């Protein structure tokens, strides 16, 4: 039977701890827990001489773990204890929220606690609620900004969404002008049909936007929109 896989994360805050017993102690604790749970550690990530009060963007090792779990192959991260992830409670909850969003469980080897699992601690619950409210606020503001930008562009150009109609790209106005010329009814002669116009455009080597041949229906659509 294949053992479940996990990444391990280690951190020491002081430069003097880099060569001390911090990393070996954490590695040993995580190793004992992994062995007891039948987990195989497939890769170790570390932050050396990095304060636990710094957020994810300032911690290359932790950021690398989060990037690695995005592949979906490993869904568990093991740390020695919660303060190795962060000493500051709010910073810790921010980091854990990143792992929760990725569907990854972060386990503390000391006590065997799933740090990403919801609990009844009122302070942590409040922080999660605040983070959720901030995320929803940012989303709403982004939607409003995009809506305002679309309205501003619509007032300026008359369009702002979807695929621009034929005639907006270089060379296309000339093709439309040729279509109109062909469609114009000569005095004493019948007007050319869309099928005939399509054949002439194809013979003249005037391609459609996609490079496919003109058809009567595409010629008709372009002239009706123009």
LUMMIGU-381448 format. One line per 2 residues: number of its first residue (from 1); for each residue x, y, z of C-alpha. Coordinates in pm, whole numbers. Layout:
// residues N
NUM> X Y Z; ... .
END
This chain:
// residues 226
1> 0 0 0; 139 342 -99 .
3> 200 580 190; 34 921 179 .
5> 280 1193 85; 352 1520 263 .
7> 583 1818 248; 761 1939 558 .
9> 828 2301 647; 1097 2420 888 .
11> 1180 2771 1008; 1431 2934 1239 .
13> 1416 3306 1308; 1772 3399 1409 .
15> 2093 3375 1208; 2258 3207 1505 .
17> 1996 2929 1492; 2073 2832 1132 .
19> 2370 2619 1240; 2220 2527 1576 .
21> 1976 2254 1670; 1665 2430 1535 .
23> 1645 2253 1200; 1757 1908 1328 .
25> 1506 1928 1619; 1217 2024 1391 .
27> 1313 1763 1133; 1327 1493 1399 .
29> 989 1588 1547; 823 1593 1207 .
31> 992 1265 1115; 863 1090 1429 .
33> 509 1211 1365; 522 1112 998 .
35> 648 763 1086; 376 714 1348 .
37> 108 820 1097; 251 621 807 .
39> 327 936 605; 615 971 362 .
41> 784 1312 349; 874 1369 -14 .
43> 1031 1715 14; 1150 1957 279 .
45> 1116 2337 261; 1296 2578 491 .
47> 1318 2943 585; 1644 3029 756 .
49> 1677 3339 974; 1326 3459 890 .
51> 1100 3608 1156; 769 3437 1224 .
53> 602 3777 1208; 670 3809 836 .
55> 393 3719 593; 397 3471 308 .
57> 534 3712 47; 847 3766 258 .
59> 919 3395 316; 1060 3215 15 .
61> 1048 2868 169; 685 2897 274 .
63> 591 3052 -60; 761 2758 -232 .
65> 549 2511 -32; 231 2688 -135 .
67> 345 2691 -498; 425 2319 -480 .
69> 85 2217 -344; -86 2395 -631 .
71> -3 2090 -845; -250 1889 -638 .
73> -15 1591 -592; 53 1652 -220 .
75> -227 1771 5; -52 1767 346 .
77> 214 1990 500; 383 1899 829 .
79> 542 2149 1068; 687 2102 1416 .
81> 432 2331 1583; 215 2630 1505 .
83> 474 2897 1588; 701 2761 1313 .
85> 436 2876 1070; 394 3216 1237 .
87> 426 3370 1583; 175 3642 1510 .
89> -182 3509 1527; -315 3724 1243 .
91> -18 3643 1018; -70 3275 1100 .
93> -437 3287 1005; -355 3470 682 .
95> -104 3199 589; -339 2917 687 .
97> -614 3075 478; -385 3038 176 .
99> -349 2665 240; -721 2623 311 .
101> -800 2786 -21; -569 2536 -192 .
103> -740 2245 -13; -426 2155 182 .
105> -409 2044 545; -130 2178 766 .
107> -55 1949 1061; 146 2026 1374 .
109> 367 1734 1468; 350 1847 1829 .
111> 9 1728 1940; -101 1608 1597 .
113> -331 1905 1533; -477 1999 1196 .
115> -415 2375 1201; -627 2434 893 .
117> -937 2276 1047; -1203 2512 1177 .
119> -1219 2540 1557; -1427 2723 1816 .
121> -1155 2965 1925; -1342 3300 1916 .
123> -1031 3503 1826; -935 3282 1533 .
125> -1296 3266 1420; -1314 3647 1428 .
127> -994 3674 1224; -1130 3431 964 .
129> -1452 3630 946; -1259 3955 901 .
131> -1041 3800 629; -1352 3671 456 .
133> -1518 4011 477; -1207 4182 339 .
135> -1191 3934 50; -1559 3992 -30 .
137> -1508 4369 -9; -1209 4351 -247 .
139> -1413 4140 -489; -1703 4386 -479 .
141> -1474 4685 -532; -1308 4509 -827 .
143> -1646 4437 -986; -1752 4802 -940 .
145> -1425 4928 -1090; -1463 4700 -1394 .
147> -1825 4808 -1436; -1728 5175 -1419 .
149> -1450 5117 -1674; -1691 4942 -1910 .
151> -1943 5224 -1882; -1672 5484 -1945 .
153> -1551 5297 -2254; -1907 5250 -2378 .
155> -1967 5627 -2355; -1644 5697 -2542 .
157> -1660 5434 -2816; -2010 5290 -2805 .
159> -1866 4941 -2739; -1652 4774 -2477 .
161> -1743 4409 -2449; -1722 4096 -2656 .
163> -1553 4040 -2990; -1513 4357 -3190 .
165> -1717 4341 -3514; -1555 4315 -3853 .
167> -1422 4656 -3951; -1233 4738 -3628 .
169> -902 4586 -3732; -651 4725 -3984 .
171> -744 4639 -4343; -1103 4549 -4262 .
173> -1259 4890 -4342; -1121 4858 -4695 .
175> -1289 4520 -4737; -1620 4665 -4616 .
177> -1583 4951 -4863; -1532 4696 -5141 .
179> -1841 4505 -5026; -2050 4822 -5041 .
181> -1915 4903 -5384; -2011 4559 -5512 .
183> -2348 4570 -5343; -2436 4910 -5491 .
185> -2697 4869 -5764; -2567 4970 -6109 .
187> -2804 5178 -6318; -3017 4952 -6534 .
189> -2862 4632 -6395; -2959 4398 -6109 .
191> -2787 4432 -5770; -2522 4170 -5696 .
193> -2630 3909 -5442; -2432 3822 -5129 .
195> -2320 3490 -5279; -2173 3667 -5585 .
197> -2002 3928 -5366; -1846 3650 -5157 .
199> -1708 3483 -5469; -1556 3811 -5591 .
201> -1393 3882 -5254; -1245 3533 -5243 .
203> -1118 3568 -5601; -954 3901 -5511 .
205> -777 3738 -5218; -950 3941 -4948 .
207> -962 3704 -4647; -1205 3701 -4360 .
209> -1076 3774 -4011; -1021 3401 -3951 .
211> -870 3341 -4292; -1161 3126 -4412 .
213> -1341 3198 -4741; -1626 3446 -4753 .
215> -1979 3309 -4769; -2306 3479 -4851 .
217> -2409 3473 -4484; -2085 3632 -4355 .
219> -2101 3906 -4620; -2461 3978 -4528 .
221> -2378 3998 -4153; -2088 4236 -4210 .
223> -2292 4469 -4431; -2585 4473 -4190 .
225> -2355 4569 -3900; -2145 4819 -4093 .
END
